[in-house]
Amino acid sequence: MHELSVCNALVTQVELIAAQNQAGRVTRIELEVGPLSGVEPELLRRAYPLAIAGTVAADAELVIDIPDVVVYCTECEIESSVPSNRLLCGRCADYRTQIISGEELILKRLELEDIRPTVTAAETASLN
């Protein structure tokens, strides 16, 4: 299942971002997975718990957005949303189209949390 390797790469990227921002943990991961990306969202959801176990994202919620497939028609020069198995122009049904969106696999957003312990005034006084 190649979705597990996608999840492992995602976790590597998430851990790097968390470290760069000195975050103690990740609470939410938002992805955009286009229908033409070659990644199955349901298989990604199943692989996700295996990939995040023991990481800063161990308890993070995974949110997957699936955008529309959008094509540009070179004949009538419009963009239209189309089914992923029918990449014809939405207006004139011509086959000469270019994919504008639908192939992406994007890490859109992370929610990070700083879980460093706070020092109270009493603890500060005892340190001196």
C-alpha contacts under 8 A as a table, 3 or more apart, distances in Angstrom:
res1	aa1	res2	aa2	distance
1	M	4	L	6.02
1	M	5	S	7.73
1	M	43	L	7.96
2	H	5	S	5.31
2	H	6	V	6.42
3	E	6	V	4.84
3	E	7	C	6.10
3	E	39	V	6.48
3	E	40	E	7.32
3	E	43	L	6.23
3	E	44	L	5.17
3	E	47	A	6.47
4	L	7	C	4.97
4	L	8	N	6.12
4	L	44	L	6.91
4	L	47	A	5.07
4	L	48	Y	7.18
4	L	50	L	7.89
4	L	51	A	6.96
5	S	8	N	4.92
5	S	9	A	6.17
6	V	9	A	5.17
6	V	10	L	6.14
6	V	44	L	7.83
7	C	10	L	4.87
7	C	11	V	6.11
7	C	44	L	6.91
7	C	47	A	6.74
7	C	48	Y	5.94
7	C	51	A	5.85
8	N	11	V	5.12
8	N	12	T	6.29
8	N	51	A	5.40
8	N	52	I	7.92
9	A	12	T	5.09
9	A	13	Q	6.36
10	L	13	Q	5.14
10	L	14	V	6.09
10	L	107	L	7.92
11	V	14	V	4.89
11	V	15	E	5.96
11	V	51	A	6.79
11	V	52	I	6.53
11	V	55	T	7.98
11	V	57	A	7.56
12	T	15	E	5.26
12	T	16	L	6.29
13	Q	16	L	5.16
13	Q	17	I	6.31
14	V	17	I	5.16
14	V	18	A	6.08
14	V	57	A	7.70
14	V	110	L	7.85
15	E	18	A	5.01
15	E	19	A	6.07
15	E	55	T	7.59
15	E	56	V	6.59
15	E	57	A	7.65
16	L	19	A	5.14
16	L	20	Q	6.14
17	I	20	Q	5.06
17	I	21	N	6.24
18	A	21	N	5.19
18	A	22	Q	5.96
18	A	23	A	4.96
18	A	24	G	7.33
18	A	25	R	7.14
18	A	26	V	7.12
18	A	56	V	7.73
18	A	112	L	6.87
19	A	22	Q	4.87
19	A	23	A	6.12
20	Q	23	A	7.83
22	Q	114	D	7.17
23	A	26	V	7.31
23	A	112	L	5.83
23	A	113	E	5.47
23	A	114	D	4.72
23	A	115	I	7.28
24	G	56	V	6.70
24	G	112	L	7.52
24	G	113	E	5.83
24	G	114	D	4.74
24	G	115	I	5.01
24	G	116	R	6.81
25	R	56	V	4.54
25	R	57	A	5.93
25	R	112	L	5.96
25	R	113	E	5.33
25	R	114	D	6.69
25	R	115	I	7.11
26	V	29	I	7.54
26	V	56	V	5.81
26	V	57	A	4.70
26	V	58	A	7.75
26	V	59	D	7.42
26	V	60	A	5.65
26	V	110	L	7.04
26	V	111	E	5.83
26	V	112	L	4.53
26	V	113	E	6.03
27	T	57	A	6.64
27	T	59	D	6.35
27	T	60	A	4.11
27	T	61	E	6.14
27	T	110	L	7.65
27	T	111	E	5.47
27	T	112	L	5.96
27	T	113	E	6.86
28	R	57	A	7.97
28	R	60	A	4.71
28	R	61	E	4.58
28	R	62	L	6.05
28	R	63	V	7.48
28	R	109	R	7.98
28	R	110	L	5.66
28	R	111	E	4.96
28	R	112	L	7.43
29	I	60	A	6.54
29	I	61	E	6.11
29	I	62	L	5.00
29	I	63	V	6.13
29	I	107	L	7.63
29	I	108	K	7.94
29	I	109	R	6.09
29	I	110	L	4.83
29	I	111	E	6.67
30	E	62	L	6.09
30	E	63	V	4.69
30	E	64	I	5.89
30	E	65	D	7.53
30	E	107	L	6.23
30	E	108	K	5.48
30	E	109	R	5.04
30	E	110	L	6.33
31	L	62	L	7.77
31	L	63	V	6.22
31	L	64	I	4.88
31	L	65	D	6.13
31	L	105	L	7.16
31	L	106	I	5.58
31	L	107	L	4.68
31	L	108	K	5.29
31	L	109	R	7.12
32	E	64	I	5.78
32	E	65	D	4.76
32	E	66	I	5.81
32	E	67	P	7.01
32	E	104	E	6.95
32	E	105	L	5.63
32	E	106	I	5.04
32	E	107	L	6.56
32	E	108	K	6.50
33	V	37	S	6.57
33	V	39	V	7.13
33	V	41	P	7.01
33	V	64	I	6.70
33	V	65	D	6.26
33	V	66	I	5.25
33	V	67	P	7.10
33	V	102	G	7.80
33	V	103	E	7.64
33	V	104	E	5.93
33	V	105	L	4.69
33	V	106	I	6.65
34	G	37	S	5.13
34	G	39	V	7.98
34	G	66	I	5.54
34	G	67	P	5.68
34	G	68	D	7.32
34	G	69	V	7.34
34	G	101	S	7.48
34	G	102	G	4.23
34	G	103	E	4.87
34	G	104	E	4.99
34	G	105	L	6.23
35	P	38	G	7.28
35	P	39	V	7.68
35	P	40	E	7.95
35	P	66	I	6.83
35	P	67	P	7.42
35	P	68	D	7.58
35	P	69	V	6.98
35	P	84	S	6.41
35	P	102	G	5.58
35	P	103	E	6.52
36	L	39	V	7.79
36	L	69	V	7.73
36	L	84	S	6.79
36	L	102	G	5.45
36	L	103	E	4.53
36	L	104	E	7.59
37	S	102	G	6.87
37	S	103	E	4.24
37	S	104	E	5.63
37	S	105	L	6.27
38	G	103	E	7.84
39	V	43	L	7.92
39	V	44	L	7.30
40	E	43	L	5.38
40	E	44	L	6.15
41	P	44	L	4.91
41	P	45	R	6.20
41	P	64	I	7.19
42	E	45	R	5.07
42	E	46	R	6.40
43	L	46	R	5.02
43	L	47	A	6.21
44	L	47	A	5.16
44	L	48	Y	5.98
45	R	48	Y	5.18
45	R	49	P	7.66
45	R	62	L	7.63
46	R	49	P	6.80
47	A	50	L	5.59
47	A	51	A	6.51
48	Y	51	A	5.20
48	Y	52	I	6.26
49	P	52	I	5.42
49	P	53	A	6.14
49	P	58	A	7.76
50	L	53	A	5.64
52	I	55	T	5.46
52	I	56	V	7.72
52	I	57	A	5.65
52	I	58	A	4.90
52	I	59	D	7.92
53	A	57	A	7.71
53	A	58	A	5.11
54	G	57	A	7.89
54	G	58	A	5.78
55	T	58	A	5.14
56	V	59	D	7.93
57	A	60	A	4.98
67	P	101	S	7.77
67	P	102	G	6.25
68	D	81	S	6.15
68	D	82	V	7.35
68	D	83	P	7.93
68	D	101	S	7.21
68	D	102	G	5.99
69	V	81	S	5.54
69	V	82	V	5.67
69	V	83	P	6.58
69	V	84	S	6.06
69	V	99	I	7.46
69	V	100	I	7.56
69	V	101	S	5.46
69	V	102	G	4.28
69	V	103	E	7.84
70	V	79	E	6.50
70	V	80	S	5.40
70	V	81	S	4.36
70	V	82	V	6.07
70	V	99	I	6.08
70	V	100	I	5.31
70	V	101	S	5.12
70	V	102	G	6.51
71	V	79	E	5.44
71	V	80	S	5.59
71	V	81	S	6.52
71	V	82	V	7.14
71	V	87	L	6.93
71	V	88	L	7.75
71	V	89	C	6.93
71	V	97	T	5.90
71	V	98	Q	5.33
71	V	99	I	4.40
71	V	100	I	5.15
71	V	101	S	7.09
72	Y	77	E	6.52
72	Y	78	I	5.63
72	Y	79	E	4.33
72	Y	80	S	6.67
72	Y	89	C	7.24
72	Y	97	T	5.28
72	Y	98	Q	5.07
72	Y	99	I	6.35
72	Y	100	I	6.40
73	C	76	C	5.79
73	C	77	E	5.04
73	C	78	I	5.55
73	C	79	E	6.38
73	C	88	L	7.98
73	C	89	C	5.62
73	C	94	D	7.25
73	C	95	Y	7.97
73	C	96	R	6.10
73	C	97	T	4.40
73	C	98	Q	6.55
74	T	77	E	5.16
74	T	78	I	7.76
74	T	96	R	5.97
74	T	97	T	5.85
74	T	98	Q	7.53
75	E	94	D	7.29
75	E	96	R	7.01
76	C	91	R	7.96
76	C	92	C	7.21
78	I	91	R	7.92
79	E	89	C	7.79
79	E	90	G	7.92
80	S	89	C	6.66
80	S	90	G	5.40
80	S	91	R	7.61
81	S	90	G	6.91
82	V	86	R	6.56
82	V	87	L	6.20
82	V	88	L	7.24
82	V	89	C	7.59
82	V	90	G	6.46
83	P	86	R	5.33
83	P	87	L	6.83
84	S	87	L	6.52
87	L	95	Y	7.05
87	L	97	T	7.09
87	L	99	I	7.99
88	L	93	A	5.05
88	L	94	D	5.52
88	L	95	Y	4.87
88	L	96	R	7.36
88	L	97	T	6.55
89	C	92	C	5.65
89	C	93	A	4.40
89	C	94	D	5.26
89	C	95	Y	6.62
89	C	96	R	7.76
89	C	97	T	6.54
90	G	93	A	5.78
94	D	97	T	7.30
99	I	102	G	7.32
101	S	104	E	6.87
107	L	110	L	7.92
119	V	123	E	6.13
119	V	124	T	6.60
120	T	123	E	5.22
120	T	124	T	6.28
121	A	124	T	5.03
121	A	125	A	6.25
122	A	125	A	5.15
122	A	126	S	6.34
123	E	126	S	5.12
123	E	127	L	6.34
124	T	127	L	5.20
124	T	128	N	6.78
125	A	128	N	5.43
